[in-house]
């Protein structure tokens, strides 16, 4: 089964990053969504972690690649060894959607938590812990 991809950072539609443009060019937008966990500022990009916070949500978008077998290895390369692609249930207004998502697999020690769970509103709202 081909799963869609949930993106929460530099691959979202608000981003002008070359890999975000690549994703948009070969994929169909499915839905906005959210995922349990916490978002951290790693550098100029975020990382999602599963931390058991019952109030923690990470916001993003679900995209369905037309040729996932070609696209996903390119995105795996872009995300690098800090991230692991996993399947998780994404909460949407139409119900849960099982999707690929990039889990931040490195240490979050010393990283700032983005309280809003939204990479694109965090800098405007100042919601970083």
C-alpha positions in Angstrom: 0.0 0.0 0.0 1.2 3.5 -0.9 1.0 5.9 2.1 0.8 9.6 1.8 3.4 11.8 3.4 2.8 14.1 6.4 5.1 17.2 6.4 5.5 19.6 9.3 8.6 21.8 8.5 10.6 22.8 5.5 8.6 20.6 3.1 5.3 22.3 3.8 3.6 24.4 1.2 4.6 27.7 2.9 8.2 26.9 2.2 10.1 27.9 -0.9 12.8 25.3 -0.3 13.7 23.3 -3.4 12.6 20.0 -1.9 9.2 21.6 -0.9 8.8 22.7 -4.5 9.7 19.2 -5.7 7.1 17.6 -3.3 4.4 20.0 -4.5 5.2 19.4 -8.2 4.8 15.6 -8.0 2.2 15.3 -5.3 -1.5 16.0 -4.6 -2.5 17.9 -1.5 -4.7 15.7 0.7 -5.4 17.6 3.9 -4.1 19.6 6.8 -3.4 17.4 9.8 -1.8 17.1 13.2 0.3 14.5 14.9 0.8 13.7 18.6 4.2 14.7 19.9 6.4 17.7 20.2 8.3 19.9 17.7 11.8 21.2 18.3 14.0 23.8 16.6 16.9 21.7 15.4 18.6 24.5 13.4 16.9 26.4 10.6 14.5 23.4 10.5 12.3 21.5 13.0 12.2 18.0 14.3 9.2 16.0 15.5 9.6 13.6 18.4 7.3 11.2 20.1 7.4 12.1 23.7 4.1 11.0 25.3 2.9 14.5 25.9 -0.9 14.1 25.9 -1.4 17.8 25.0 1.4 17.9 22.4 0.4 18.3 18.7 2.5 19.0 15.6 0.7 20.7 12.7 1.3 20.1 9.1 0.0 18.8 5.7 -0.6 15.5 4.1 0.6 15.0 0.5 0.1 12.0 -1.8 3.0 11.6 -4.2 2.2 10.3 -7.6 5.4 8.3 -7.8 6.4 7.6 -4.1 9.0 5.0 -5.1 10.9 7.7 -6.9 10.2 10.7 -4.6 10.7 9.2 -1.1 14.4 8.2 -1.6 15.1 11.8 -2.6 13.4 13.1 0.5 15.2 10.5 2.6 18.5 11.9 1.3 17.3 15.5 2.0 16.3 14.6 5.5 19.5 12.8 6.2 20.6 10.5 9.0 19.0 12.6 11.8 15.6 11.5 10.6 13.8 8.2 10.2 10.7 7.8 8.0 7.9 6.0 10.0 4.2 5.4 9.5 1.9 7.1 12.0 -1.8 8.0 12.1 -2.3 11.7 11.3 -5.4 13.4 12.8 -7.5 15.2 10.1 -11.0 16.6 10.0 -12.1 13.5 8.1 -10.5 11.1 10.6 -7.1 9.5 10.9 -4.9 8.9 7.9 -1.9 6.6 8.1 1.0 8.5 6.6 4.8 8.5 6.3 6.4 11.1 8.5 10.0 12.0 9.4 10.8 11.3 13.1 13.7 13.2 14.5 16.0 10.5 15.7 18.9 12.5 17.2 19.0 14.0 20.7 16.8 17.0 21.6 19.0 17.9 24.5 19.5 21.7 24.4 16.9 22.2 21.6 14.1 24.7 22.0 10.6 23.2 22.0 8.1 24.9 19.7 5.0 25.1 22.0 2.5 25.9 19.2 3.6 22.7 17.3 3.5 24.8 14.1 6.9 25.6 12.5 5.4 28.4 10.4 3.7 30.3 13.3 6.4 29.8 15.9 8.6 32.7 14.8 5.6 35.1 14.6 4.1 34.1 18.0 7.3 33.6 20.0 6.0 30.3 21.3 9.3 28.6 21.9 10.3 27.1 25.3 
